[in-house]
């Protein structure tokens, strides 16, 4: 009889721990106010600038010629560039072609 009660209690505790670890007992909330402020301040606006390409232009040279306010990594800027210009993923730039360059600006919020 003790073994049966011990087994039932063990499985009950295991089920409670599993539910607690997967779903959580405390709802998702920001307890650290400084972390919430940092998340609020990190919003970025993406603007586009249309440019006509010249001879010898490359993606790297265009991104270097038009820097952004926000410090982003080069792969992130390249990914946004190819989202704006999907036709350039499989072909080279042509002189006189109109392309869009992503320009990032910080958005100041009063959260």
C-alpha positions in Angstrom: 0.0 0.0 0.0 2.9 2.4 0.8 4.4 1.7 -2.5 1.2 2.6 -4.3 0.9 5.9 -2.4 4.5 6.7 -3.0 4.2 6.0 -6.7 1.0 8.2 -7.0 2.7 11.1 -5.1 5.9 10.8 -7.2 3.9 11.0 -10.5 1.9 13.9 -9.1 5.0 15.8 -8.3 6.6 15.0 -11.6 3.5 16.2 -13.4 3.5 19.5 -11.5 7.2 20.1 -12.2 6.7 19.3 -15.9 3.8 21.8 -16.2 5.8 24.4 -14.3 8.8 24.0 -16.5 6.9 24.0 -19.8 4.1 26.5 -19.2 5.4 28.4 -16.2 3.6 29.5 -13.1 4.4 33.2 -13.4 3.2 35.0 -16.5 5.8 36.5 -18.7 6.4 40.0 -17.4 9.3 42.4 -17.3 10.4 42.5 -13.6 13.6 44.5 -14.4 12.6 48.0 -15.3 16.0 48.8 -16.8 15.7 45.9 -19.2 12.2 47.1 -20.2 13.6 50.6 -20.9 16.4 49.1 -23.0 14.0 47.1 -25.1 11.9 50.3 -25.5 14.8 52.4 -26.8 16.1 49.8 -29.3 13.5 50.4 -31.9 14.8 51.0 -35.4 13.1 52.6 -38.4 14.2 51.4 -41.9 14.0 54.0 -44.6 15.0 53.4 -48.2 17.1 55.6 -50.5 16.8 55.1 -54.2 20.1 55.3 -56.1 21.1 54.9 -59.7 24.1 52.7 -60.0 27.3 53.9 -61.8 30.0 51.8 -63.4 32.0 49.8 -60.8 29.4 50.0 -58.0 29.1 47.0 -55.8 26.8 46.3 -52.9 29.6 46.8 -50.4 30.6 50.2 -51.9 27.0 51.4 -51.9 26.5 50.3 -48.3 29.7 52.0 -47.3 28.8 55.2 -49.1 25.5 55.5 -47.3 26.1 54.7 -43.6 23.4 54.4 -41.0 22.9 56.0 -37.6 22.4 52.6 -36.0 25.3 50.3 -35.5 24.3 47.1 -37.3 26.4 44.3 -38.5 27.3 44.0 -42.1 25.3 40.7 -42.7 22.2 42.4 -41.3 22.5 45.3 -43.7 23.2 42.9 -46.6 20.1 40.9 -45.7 17.9 44.0 -45.7 19.5 45.2 -49.0 18.6 41.9 -50.7 15.0 42.1 -49.2 14.6 45.4 -50.9 16.3 44.3 -54.1 15.6 40.6 -54.6 16.5 40.7 -58.3 20.2 41.3 -57.4 20.5 38.0 -55.5 21.2 36.0 -58.7 22.5 38.7 -61.1 25.1 41.4 -61.1 24.3 45.2 -60.9 23.8 46.9 -64.2 25.0 50.5 -64.7 22.1 52.9 -64.6 19.9 50.5 -62.6 17.7 52.0 -59.9 18.2 50.2 -56.6 17.1 50.8 -53.0 19.5 51.1 -50.1 18.3 50.6 -46.5 19.0 53.5 -44.1 18.4 52.9 -40.4 17.3 55.5 -38.0 16.8 55.3 -34.2 13.2 55.9 -33.0 13.0 57.5 -29.6 10.0 56.4 -27.7 8.4 57.6 -24.5 7.5 54.2 -23.1 
